[in-house]
Amino acid sequence: HGHTKNSFFLFMYAAADPQAYAQADDIAYEQLAGFPPPPRVRVARDFRNDPRYQPHEPNCTNQVDHSSAVDVAERVVSDFIWQRNPWQLFDTEVAQLTFPGVDYLVAYWLGRWLGYIPDDTAGYCLAWH
């Protein structure tokens, strides 16, 4: 399932069967690192002629072939990215639509908990005072 570049599901797959998904954590980490900062504004996207996203799905010029997916950093902005279409290549701007951009948190903390994402504050105490 690495071809969908869905960090949330890739970390779950890697946790369930580390051998079968030996490289899933690398793909998940790379895509998670590309998640844009909030707020996420729905800007126009057009990757229909981008050679990185060729070929297209047969009879559908708005989607990359389903053996691949659009990188998270370039996806059409939506409310919860992990449940949305990872193949869409074109969208018009609707600047009035903004989203909080916290989708990455679910995948991030899952990856941290499973040990795929290293603790960047090792030794730092987060005790409440």
C-alpha positions in Angstrom: 0.0 0.0 0.0 3.0 2.3 -0.3 1.8 3.4 -3.7 -0.9 5.6 -2.0 1.7 7.4 0.1 -0.7 7.4 3.1 1.5 7.8 6.2 -1.3 6.9 8.6 -2.0 3.5 7.0 1.6 2.8 6.2 2.6 3.1 9.9 -0.3 0.8 10.8 0.8 -1.8 8.1 4.4 -1.6 9.2 3.4 -2.2 12.9 1.2 -5.2 11.9 3.8 -6.9 9.7 7.2 -5.3 9.7 8.7 -7.8 7.2 6.0 -7.3 4.6 6.2 -3.5 4.9 10.0 -3.2 5.5 10.2 0.1 3.5 6.7 1.4 4.4 8.1 3.4 7.3 10.6 5.2 5.0 7.8 6.2 2.6 5.5 7.2 5.5 8.2 9.3 7.1 9.1 11.1 3.8 5.4 11.9 3.0 4.8 13.1 6.6 7.7 15.4 6.3 6.1 17.0 3.2 2.9 17.9 5.1 2.4 21.7 4.7 2.0 23.9 7.8 -1.4 25.1 8.9 -3.7 26.7 8.1 -4.1 24.9 4.8 -5.7 27.1 2.2 -7.3 25.5 -0.8 -5.1 26.8 -3.7 -5.2 25.8 -7.3 -3.3 22.7 -8.3 -2.5 21.5 -11.8 -0.1 18.5 -12.2 -1.8 17.1 -15.3 1.3 17.8 -17.4 3.9 17.1 -14.8 6.1 14.2 -15.9 6.4 13.0 -12.3 2.7 12.1 -12.4 2.6 10.2 -15.7 0.9 8.1 -16.9 -2.7 9.1 -16.0 -5.4 6.7 -15.0 -7.1 5.4 -18.2 -9.9 7.7 -19.4 -9.2 10.1 -16.5 -6.8 12.9 -17.1 -7.3 14.3 -13.6 -5.8 11.3 -11.9 -2.3 9.8 -11.9 -2.2 6.1 -12.6 -3.3 4.3 -9.4 0.0 2.4 -9.1 1.4 5.7 -7.8 0.0 8.8 -5.9 0.6 12.5 -5.7 3.1 13.5 -3.0 1.4 14.8 0.2 3.1 18.2 -0.2 1.4 18.7 -3.5 -2.0 17.2 -2.9 -5.3 19.0 -3.3 -6.1 20.6 0.1 -8.9 19.0 2.0 -10.2 18.5 5.5 -8.5 15.2 6.5 -5.9 14.2 3.9 -5.6 10.5 4.9 -9.2 9.7 3.9 -9.1 11.6 0.6 -8.2 10.8 -3.0 -4.4 10.5 -3.3 -4.4 10.6 -7.2 -6.1 14.0 -8.0 -4.0 16.1 -10.3 -6.2 19.2 -10.7 -8.2 21.5 -8.5 -9.3 25.1 -8.7 -8.7 27.7 -6.0 -11.3 28.3 -3.4 -9.3 30.6 -1.0 -12.3 30.9 1.3 -11.8 27.2 2.3 -9.2 26.7 4.9 -8.5 23.7 7.0 -6.6 23.4 10.4 -3.8 21.3 9.0 -3.6 18.9 11.9 -4.1 15.7 9.9 -0.4 14.9 10.3 -0.7 14.5 14.0 -2.5 11.2 13.9 0.2 9.7 11.6 3.1 11.5 13.5 2.1 10.2 16.9 1.4 6.7 15.6 4.9 6.7 14.0 6.5 8.0 17.2 4.7 5.4 19.3 5.8 2.5 17.0 9.4 3.8 17.0 9.5 4.7 13.3 9.9 8.4 14.1 12.7 9.2 16.5 12.2 11.3 19.6 13.6 14.7 18.7 13.6 15.8 22.3 15.3 12.8 24.0 16.0 13.6 27.6 13.6 16.5 27.7 11.1 16.2 30.6 7.5 17.3 29.7 6.3 17.1 33.3 3.4 19.4 34.2 4.4 22.1 36.8 
